């Protein structure tokens, strides 16, 4: 366990800091409440666990080594995150959510990780820098468990924070400012895609 402490610290810092998942879960917790955000909250750790496992097996590095595929991935990820930021900025106030508006489902949250640049970056860095000499399969399993368990805590924290913030966001002005800040932070993560 002691040999995994640097990995745990790195992954926790990487996943806890603001990125698309943190912003979306905070906004969803504020907008839809904790209970309705639960499928989204559970899907994120599962998806990040899979991305980390793929990184441990070297699959992510192989995919990113193909320049044309990497560019397509970057452009799709940037477009999707900017679209989500736009939707976040325009989202209705808590308690007045239109019937058509829903939080991410479990499957949407899992699949979103495929285009989440922050998860890929943290996963590849963890796989490259924090191995302990296990077989590739065991390293992938170790990364899956670390990412899933730590990100579950991170997701619980940010969803709860958003839910608790909803009580302070009852005015249209407060709500609009909050969602605009969330959208700007999310849109700014696009920069990470091209670094």
C-alpha positions, 0 to 999 in steps of 0.5 A: 500500500505504501508504494501506491501513496504517490499514485493516490496523491497524484490521482486525487489532485488530478481529479479533484481540481476543476475540469469538465467532470467537476464543473458538470457535477457541481452544476448538475447537483445545483440544478437537479439535486443530489438524487437526480444527479446520482447516475451521472455521479456513478458513471464518472468514476466507472468511466475514468477507471476504464480510461486509466486501465486503458492507459495502464495497458498502453492503449491510450498512448498507442492511440495518441501516437497516430497524429490524424487520430489524435487531431480528430480526438482533440477537435471532437473533444473541444467541440463537445466541451464547448457545446456543454459549456454553452448549454451550462451557461443557458441552463435554467434556474434550480427548481424551474427545470424544463421537462426536456432537461435531464442530468447525464445518465450513467451511460452518458457519464461513462462515455463522456470520459472518452473525450474528456482530455483531463482524464486522459492526461491524468490517466496517461501520466499515472500509468507512465509515472507511478507503476510498481513493476506489476504485469500490465494487466495487474497495473491496469487493474490497480489503476482502475481501482485507484481511479474509480475509488478516488473519483467516487469520493471526488464526485460525491464531494462536488455533487454535494457542494453543488446541491448545497449551493442551490439554496444560495442560488434562488435569485435569477441573478445569482443563478445566472452568475453561477452558471456563467462561471461554471460555463467559463471554467468548463470552456477554459478546459479546452486549452488542455486538449491542445497542450 
